[in-house]
């Protein structure tokens, strides 16, 4: 069994430290998220991009994004430190469960963590630039470039290819990272220590932890890579012996 990347462990540990006691499995993260982070879940039946834009405009929030209308399971919008997760409540429970976890992972990984880094590197006042409330000063522009910290408002309404897949390497990487953190929040890797049977792990992920079948299949192969893989537990033990 392979453990999660360090950044996954750190973000998951921080989330549960802020959220308090984790709920029993299968976990629904809407209530813990309300305690841990400033994120609100907004259910919209048969969710589409247009529904998100309409909501943002009615709320008086910036919504000038060049994204074509299409159906959505869920999406995340963030501004001034707060997040809104738009969710289709008509999806089956495993899909809804993972959708919330996935968008929450985007908030933790792609929005909140960079804001913490910017505040640490440039000072809390720089968050006003991230939120689009004022332009950066000359010193902030230079500091941001040196530290590779982009100063711009953030929104996760990602464009897609015609087949629905993420567009570009950065988008694909962000989606894979969000999937990995979502899996850790819903089914921590440490609970699979000692497991060696891929079929058993896949069954546990769906039956015990409530993951969608497609996600369970991919996550199981991360937890238990093929024996010849450099990430397999056997290979790691041999390397350390």
Residue frames as qw, qx, qy, qz and C-alpha x, y, z in Angstrom:
[[0.000, 0.890, 0.456, 0.000, 0.00, 0.00, 0.00],
 [0.428, 0.270, -0.015, 0.862, 1.41, 3.40, -0.94],
 [0.169, -0.632, -0.462, 0.599, 0.83, 6.44, 1.22],
 [0.295, 0.901, 0.308, 0.076, -0.42, 9.80, -0.05],
 [0.472, 0.508, -0.107, 0.713, 1.92, 12.62, -1.14],
 [0.336, -0.215, -0.486, 0.778, 3.05, 14.90, 1.69],
 [0.161, -0.073, -0.059, -0.982, 0.92, 17.81, 0.49],
 [0.570, -0.329, -0.589, -0.469, -2.19, 15.58, 0.53],
 [0.582, -0.347, -0.647, 0.350, -1.52, 14.48, 4.11],
 [0.220, -0.116, -0.283, 0.926, -0.86, 18.04, 5.26],
 [0.313, -0.161, -0.227, -0.908, -4.00, 19.50, 3.71],
 [0.632, -0.348, -0.638, -0.269, -6.19, 16.64, 4.94],
 [0.517, -0.288, -0.592, 0.547, -4.78, 16.91, 8.46],
 [0.033, -0.024, -0.138, 0.990, -5.32, 20.68, 8.52],
 [0.449, -0.267, -0.438, -0.731, -8.89, 20.26, 7.27],
 [0.665, -0.399, -0.629, -0.061, -9.85, 17.70, 9.92],
 [0.393, -0.171, -0.469, 0.773, -8.08, 19.70, 12.65],
 [0.152, -0.022, 0.006, -0.988, -10.33, 22.66, 11.75],
 [0.553, -0.214, -0.522, -0.613, -13.47, 20.58, 11.13],
 [0.573, -0.356, 0.517, -0.526, -13.33, 18.60, 14.37],
 [0.566, -0.077, 0.817, -0.083, -14.39, 14.97, 14.65],
 [0.227, 0.187, -0.712, -0.638, -14.71, 13.25, 11.28],
 [0.771, 0.029, 0.134, -0.622, -18.14, 11.76, 10.53],
 [0.692, -0.090, 0.716, 0.014, -18.58, 7.99, 10.09],
 [0.042, 0.239, -0.738, -0.629, -18.12, 6.36, 6.70],
 [0.518, 0.410, 0.299, 0.689, -19.38, 6.90, 4.11],
 [0.244, -0.477, -0.227, 0.813, -18.51, 10.52, 4.75],
 [0.239, 0.815, 0.388, 0.359, -20.47, 13.47, 3.47],
 [0.532, -0.067, -0.166, 0.827, -18.26, 16.54, 3.74],
 [0.026, -0.712, -0.303, -0.633, -20.81, 19.35, 3.52],
 [0.555, -0.808, -0.173, -0.101, -21.20, 19.73, 7.31],
 [0.747, -0.374, 0.029, 0.549, -17.48, 19.34, 8.18],
 [0.444, 0.357, 0.228, 0.789, -16.60, 21.85, 5.47],
 [0.184, -0.837, -0.273, -0.437, -18.98, 24.39, 6.99],
 [0.651, -0.742, -0.023, 0.160, -16.96, 24.23, 10.23],
 [0.759, -0.222, 0.221, 0.570, -13.49, 24.08, 8.67],
 [0.315, -0.009, 0.366, 0.876, -13.53, 26.55, 5.77],
 [0.295, 0.481, 0.221, -0.795, -15.67, 29.44, 4.48],
 [0.120, 0.050, -0.798, -0.588, -17.42, 27.37, 1.82],
 [0.575, 0.226, 0.412, -0.670, -21.15, 27.13, 1.08],
 [0.208, 0.098, 0.910, 0.346, -22.78, 24.34, -0.93],
 [0.442, 0.354, 0.057, -0.822, -25.49, 25.58, -3.31],
 [0.447, 0.183, 0.867, 0.121, -27.71, 22.84, -4.82],
 [0.421, 0.471, -0.171, -0.756, -29.05, 23.51, -8.33],
 [0.761, 0.204, 0.610, -0.084, -31.03, 20.76, -10.07],
 [0.730, 0.531, 0.321, 0.286, -29.72, 19.89, -13.56],
 [0.311, -0.790, 0.123, 0.514, -26.81, 22.26, -12.98],
 [0.672, 0.572, 0.208, 0.422, -25.32, 24.11, -15.95],
 [0.466, -0.006, -0.057, 0.883, -22.67, 26.80, -16.36],
 [0.095, -0.524, -0.302, -0.791, -25.45, 29.29, -17.13],
 [0.597, -0.684, -0.408, -0.096, -27.04, 28.63, -13.73],
 [0.650, -0.345, -0.190, 0.650, -23.75, 29.53, -12.04],
 [0.243, 0.218, 0.159, 0.932, -23.43, 32.78, -14.00],
 [0.322, -0.642, -0.414, -0.559, -27.04, 33.73, -13.22],
 [0.667, -0.620, -0.362, 0.198, -26.49, 33.14, -9.50],
 [0.563, -0.192, -0.071, 0.800, -23.29, 35.19, -9.44],
 [0.071, 0.385, 0.267, 0.881, -24.85, 38.09, -11.30],
 [0.470, -0.695, -0.418, -0.349, -27.86, 38.14, -8.96],
 [0.705, -0.560, -0.236, 0.365, -25.46, 38.15, -6.01],
 [0.080, 0.989, -0.122, 0.000, -23.50, 41.04, -7.51],
 [0.686, -0.472, 0.453, 0.318, -20.32, 38.97, -7.84],
 [0.165, 0.621, -0.559, -0.524, -17.79, 39.17, -10.69],
 [0.760, 0.173, 0.622, -0.076, -18.85, 36.72, -13.39],
 [0.480, 0.775, -0.240, -0.335, -17.04, 37.80, -16.54],
 [0.484, -0.347, 0.780, 0.192, -15.66, 34.41, -17.62],
 [0.534, 0.435, -0.469, -0.553, -15.42, 33.10, -21.17],
 [0.229, -0.094, 0.965, -0.091, -16.82, 29.62, -20.54],
 [0.430, -0.078, -0.604, -0.667, -19.39, 27.97, -22.81],
 [0.694, -0.203, 0.298, -0.623, -22.62, 26.71, -21.28],
 [0.553, 0.147, -0.812, -0.116, -22.67, 22.98, -20.54],
 [0.800, -0.502, -0.241, -0.223, -24.05, 20.57, -17.91],
 [0.135, 0.564, -0.657, 0.481, -22.09, 20.30, -14.66],
 [0.662, -0.344, -0.651, 0.141, -21.98, 17.88, -11.75],
 [0.464, -0.799, -0.197, 0.327, -20.42, 20.58, -9.60],
 [0.516, 0.555, -0.068, 0.649, -18.12, 23.58, -9.78],
 [0.516, -0.558, -0.315, 0.569, -16.35, 25.97, -7.42],
 [0.208, 0.795, 0.097, 0.561, -16.38, 29.77, -7.35],
 [0.608, -0.465, -0.315, 0.561, -14.13, 31.70, -4.96],
 [0.198, 0.697, 0.050, 0.688, -13.80, 35.38, -4.16],
 [0.210, -0.698, 0.292, -0.619, -12.54, 37.41, -1.17],
 [0.080, -0.350, 0.847, -0.392, -11.61, 34.25, 0.72],
 [0.643, 0.111, 0.548, -0.523, -15.02, 32.59, 0.42],
 [0.036, 0.125, -0.882, -0.453, -16.06, 29.67, -1.74],
 [0.712, 0.197, 0.218, -0.638, -19.32, 28.55, -3.29],
 [0.163, -0.105, 0.949, 0.248, -19.71, 24.94, -4.42],
 [0.654, 0.220, -0.083, -0.719, -22.51, 24.59, -6.94],
 [0.199, -0.131, 0.971, -0.027, -23.82, 21.01, -6.93],
 [0.573, -0.054, -0.510, -0.639, -26.41, 19.03, -8.88],
 [0.457, -0.233, 0.680, -0.524, -28.50, 17.36, -6.13],
 [0.878, 0.212, 0.025, -0.428, -30.14, 14.98, -8.61],
 [0.462, 0.490, -0.739, 0.016, -26.91, 12.99, -9.04],
 [0.849, -0.259, -0.460, 0.004, -26.66, 9.61, -7.25],
 [0.583, -0.810, 0.063, 0.009, -25.31, 9.82, -3.65],
 [0.801, -0.219, 0.202, 0.520, -21.80, 8.53, -4.48],
 [0.457, 0.518, 0.240, 0.682, -21.43, 11.13, -7.24],
 [0.210, -0.902, -0.106, -0.362, -22.71, 13.95, -5.00],
 [0.750, -0.623, 0.065, 0.214, -20.39, 12.82, -2.20],
 [0.724, -0.041, 0.239, 0.645, -17.36, 12.85, -4.45],
 [0.269, 0.731, 0.261, 0.570, -18.35, 16.08, -6.22],
 [0.370, -0.917, -0.016, -0.152, -18.39, 17.97, -2.91],
 [0.773, -0.473, 0.216, 0.362, -15.08, 16.40, -1.87],
 [0.658, 0.307, 0.302, 0.618, -13.50, 17.20, -5.25],
 [0.108, 0.829, 0.154, 0.527, -14.56, 20.87, -5.23],
 [0.576, -0.815, 0.061, 0.009, -13.55, 21.18, -1.57],
 [0.811, -0.180, 0.232, 0.506, -10.15, 19.79, -2.57],
 [0.431, 0.599, 0.215, 0.640, -9.86, 22.49, -5.23],
 [0.256, -0.920, -0.054, -0.293, -10.63, 25.10, -2.56],
 [0.733, -0.631, 0.169, 0.188, -7.99, 23.73, -0.19],
 [0.768, -0.043, 0.345, 0.539, -5.31, 23.05, -2.80],
 [0.435, 0.440, 0.378, 0.689, -5.82, 25.69, -5.50],
 [0.098, -0.817, -0.215, -0.526, -7.35, 28.60, -3.59],
 [0.589, -0.804, -0.016, -0.083, -6.76, 28.58, 0.15],
 [0.836, -0.264, 0.111, 0.469, -3.19, 27.21, 0.15],
 [0.497, 0.422, 0.146, 0.744, -1.90, 29.81, -2.36],
 [0.201, -0.857, -0.121, -0.460, -3.60, 32.58, -0.38],
 [0.747, -0.648, 0.023, 0.149, -1.82, 31.42, 2.75],
 [0.761, 0.012, 0.161, 0.629, 1.47, 31.41, 0.84],
 [0.241, 0.671, 0.175, 0.679, 0.88, 34.91, -0.55],
 [0.440, -0.857, -0.076, -0.256, -0.04, 36.26, 2.89],
 [0.817, -0.464, 0.089, 0.330, 3.09, 34.68, 4.37],
 [0.674, 0.151, 0.230, 0.686, 5.40, 35.87, 1.56],
 [0.190, 0.467, 0.228, 0.833, 3.96, 39.33, 0.83],
 [0.072, 0.064, 0.475, -0.875, 1.87, 40.15, 3.88],
 [0.241, 0.491, 0.801, -0.241, -1.90, 39.99, 4.50],
 [0.247, 0.658, 0.052, -0.709, -2.48, 43.23, 2.56],
 [0.066, 0.292, -0.748, -0.593, -1.55, 41.44, -0.67],
 [0.218, 0.339, 0.914, -0.048, -4.77, 39.41, -0.37],
 [0.301, 0.694, 0.263, -0.599, -6.63, 42.56, -1.43],
 [0.209, 0.522, -0.575, -0.594, -4.86, 42.25, -4.78],
 [0.064, 0.023, 0.988, 0.141, -5.78, 38.57, -5.08],
 [0.205, 0.552, 0.746, -0.311, -9.39, 39.57, -4.47],
 [0.280, 0.507, 0.490, 0.652, -9.27, 42.27, -7.14],
 [0.230, -0.858, -0.410, 0.206, -9.96, 45.03, -4.62],
 [0.033, -0.929, 0.214, 0.300, -6.91, 47.10, -5.63],
 [0.756, 0.574, -0.287, 0.130, -4.02, 46.89, -8.11],
 [0.846, -0.298, -0.119, 0.427, -0.64, 45.63, -6.85],
 [0.143, -0.933, 0.224, 0.243, 2.02, 48.10, -5.89],
 [0.530, 0.688, -0.496, -0.001, 5.34, 48.06, -7.76],
 [0.164, -0.495, 0.808, -0.275, 6.97, 46.27, -4.83],
 [0.739, 0.045, 0.567, -0.360, 4.20, 43.66, -4.78],
 [0.800, 0.553, -0.121, -0.200, 4.57, 43.01, -8.51],
 [0.321, 0.648, -0.677, 0.137, 8.30, 42.45, -8.13],
 [0.375, -0.326, 0.780, -0.380, 7.87, 40.29, -5.03],
 [0.836, 0.209, 0.334, -0.381, 5.15, 38.23, -6.68],
 [0.719, 0.594, -0.349, -0.095, 7.32, 37.56, -9.72],
 [0.116, 0.577, -0.768, 0.251, 10.28, 36.58, -7.55],
 [0.406, -0.143, 0.800, -0.418, 8.13, 34.23, -5.50],
 [0.195, -0.069, -0.855, -0.476, 6.08, 32.93, -8.42],
 [0.093, 0.456, 0.759, -0.454, 2.84, 33.99, -6.71],
 [0.062, 0.424, 0.532, 0.731, 0.27, 35.25, -9.23],
 [0.070, 0.329, 0.454, -0.825, -1.73, 38.25, -8.03],
 [0.324, -0.071, -0.516, -0.789, -5.18, 37.96, -9.62],
 [0.695, -0.080, 0.306, -0.646, -8.78, 37.06, -8.71],
 [0.070, -0.167, 0.979, 0.092, -9.48, 33.31, -8.72],
 [0.754, 0.149, 0.149, -0.622, -12.31, 31.33, -10.24],
 [0.253, -0.158, 0.939, 0.170, -12.59, 27.62, -10.97],
 [0.716, 0.500, 0.291, -0.390, -14.90, 27.51, -13.97],
 [0.378, -0.404, 0.686, 0.472, -12.55, 25.49, -16.12],
 [0.600, 0.493, -0.297, -0.556, -12.85, 25.34, -19.88],
 [0.737, -0.072, 0.672, -0.025, -13.14, 21.89, -21.43],
 [0.013, -0.197, 0.774, 0.601, -12.42, 20.12, -24.66],
 [0.592, 0.007, -0.354, -0.724, -15.35, 19.03, -26.82],
 [0.654, -0.090, -0.749, -0.064, -15.20, 15.54, -25.25],
 [0.623, -0.723, -0.165, -0.250, -15.50, 17.02, -21.74],
 [0.824, -0.186, -0.206, 0.495, -11.90, 16.41, -20.69],
 [0.304, -0.834, -0.002, 0.461, -9.76, 19.16, -19.09],
 [0.587, 0.777, 0.010, 0.227, -7.99, 21.46, -21.54],
 [0.231, 0.794, -0.433, 0.358, -4.21, 21.61, -21.11],
 [0.633, 0.082, -0.676, 0.368, -1.62, 20.00, -18.85],
 [0.028, -0.218, 0.486, -0.846, -2.18, 22.45, -15.97],
 [0.668, -0.164, -0.004, -0.726, -5.89, 21.73, -15.92],
 [0.852, 0.000, -0.511, -0.110, -5.36, 17.97, -16.06],
 [0.443, 0.160, -0.660, 0.586, -2.85, 18.17, -13.22],
 [0.275, -0.222, 0.338, -0.872, -5.21, 20.29, -11.11],
 [0.803, -0.121, -0.197, -0.549, -8.03, 17.81, -11.65],
 [0.778, 0.061, -0.605, 0.157, -5.83, 14.84, -10.75],
 [0.202, 0.208, -0.588, 0.755, -4.63, 16.61, -7.60],
 [0.508, -0.204, 0.167, -0.820, -8.20, 17.43, -6.57],
 [0.864, -0.055, -0.408, -0.289, -9.22, 13.80, -7.11],
 [0.613, 0.135, -0.664, 0.407, -6.31, 12.59, -4.97],
 [0.041, -0.177, 0.510, -0.841, -7.08, 14.92, -2.06],
 [0.677, -0.151, -0.077, -0.716, -10.80, 14.16, -2.31],
 [0.827, -0.015, -0.559, -0.061, -10.07, 10.44, -2.04],
 [0.395, 0.137, -0.656, 0.628, -7.90, 11.01, 1.02],
 [0.312, -0.187, 0.296, -0.883, -10.67, 13.02, 2.71],
 [0.798, -0.061, -0.134, -0.585, -13.28, 10.35, 1.97],
 [0.993, -0.077, -0.083, 0.014, -11.15, 7.18, 2.34],
 [0.183, -0.859, 0.478, 0.021, -7.81, 7.80, 4.09],
 [0.656, 0.463, -0.596, -0.028, -4.97, 5.70, 2.71],
 [0.078, -0.422, 0.799, -0.422, -3.90, 4.56, 6.20],
 [0.737, -0.022, 0.416, -0.532, -7.11, 2.53, 6.48],
 [0.897, 0.376, -0.147, -0.182, -5.85, 0.24, 3.72],
 [0.025, -0.655, 0.748, -0.099, -2.58, -0.77, 5.31],
 [0.452, -0.160, 0.868, -0.128, -2.04, -4.48, 4.87],
 [0.746, 0.491, 0.313, -0.324, -4.40, -4.77, 1.91],
 [0.257, -0.385, 0.709, 0.532, -2.91, -6.53, -1.11],
 [0.336, 0.387, 0.833, 0.211, -5.98, -7.59, -3.08],
 [0.020, 0.010, -0.251, -0.968, -7.04, -4.95, -5.62],
 [0.358, -0.404, -0.686, -0.489, -10.57, -6.36, -5.92],
 [0.448, -0.550, -0.618, 0.338, -11.08, -6.22, -2.15],
 [0.227, -0.315, -0.122, 0.914, -9.89, -2.61, -2.03],
 [0.158, -0.159, -0.461, -0.859, -12.19, -1.57, -4.88],
 [0.435, -0.509, -0.713, -0.208, -15.14, -3.22, -3.13],
 [0.408, -0.502, -0.476, 0.595, -14.33, -1.51, 0.16],
 [0.132, -0.124, 0.093, 0.979, -14.05, 1.87, -1.54],
 [0.323, -0.271, -0.499, -0.757, -17.55, 1.57, -3.00],
 [0.581, -0.463, -0.655, -0.138, -19.37, -0.40, -0.28],
 [0.563, -0.487, -0.438, 0.505, -17.73, 1.01, 2.86],
 [0.288, -0.369, -0.029, 0.883, -16.60, 4.47, 1.78],
 [0.358, 0.746, 0.477, -0.296, -19.26, 5.31, -0.81],
 [0.085, -0.517, 0.436, 0.732, -17.00, 6.29, -3.72],
 [0.733, 0.511, -0.070, -0.443, -18.27, 6.14, -7.30],
 [0.952, 0.038, 0.274, 0.128, -17.16, 2.99, -9.09],
 [0.652, 0.666, -0.064, 0.358, -14.90, 4.77, -11.59],
 [0.091, -0.837, 0.386, -0.376, -13.14, 6.73, -8.83],
 [0.805, -0.434, 0.385, -0.129, -12.78, 3.61, -6.66],
 [0.930, 0.277, 0.113, 0.213, -11.11, 1.76, -9.51],
 [0.446, 0.737, -0.217, 0.459, -8.52, 4.50, -10.09],
 [0.352, -0.760, 0.383, -0.389, -7.88, 5.11, -6.39],
 [0.940, -0.243, 0.235, -0.035, -7.40, 1.39, -5.71],
 [0.845, 0.383, -0.011, 0.372, -4.64, 1.30, -8.30],
 [0.113, 0.790, -0.325, 0.508, -2.91, 4.19, -6.56],
 [0.646, -0.588, 0.364, -0.323, -3.17, 2.44, -3.21],
 [0.791, -0.186, 0.573, 0.110, -1.99, -0.91, -4.59],
 [0.389, 0.694, -0.440, -0.417, 0.18, -0.41, -7.69],
 [0.937, 0.239, -0.249, -0.057, 1.22, -3.44, -9.77],
 [0.852, -0.444, 0.091, 0.261, 4.03, -5.49, -8.15],
 [0.717, 0.187, 0.153, 0.653, 6.63, -4.28, -10.67],
 [0.076, 0.906, 0.148, 0.389, 5.79, -0.60, -10.16],
 [0.424, 0.286, -0.438, 0.739, 8.44, 1.54, -8.42],
 [0.338, -0.420, 0.189, -0.821, 5.61, 2.81, -6.19],
 [0.806, -0.273, -0.476, -0.223, 4.57, -0.62, -4.95],
 [0.611, -0.716, 0.255, -0.221, 5.02, -1.42, -1.28],
 [0.955, -0.097, 0.157, 0.233, 7.18, -4.46, -2.07],
 [0.621, 0.566, -0.030, 0.541, 9.51, -2.41, -4.25],
 [0.138, -0.846, 0.194, -0.477, 9.83, 0.24, -1.56],
 [0.803, -0.544, 0.232, -0.074, 10.62, -2.31, 1.13],
 [0.908, 0.141, 0.102, 0.382, 13.28, -3.95, -1.04],
 [0.384, 0.734, -0.081, 0.554, 14.84, -0.56, -1.77],
 [0.334, -0.801, 0.248, -0.430, 15.02, 0.33, 1.92],
 [0.931, -0.349, 0.108, 0.011, 16.43, -3.04, 3.04]]
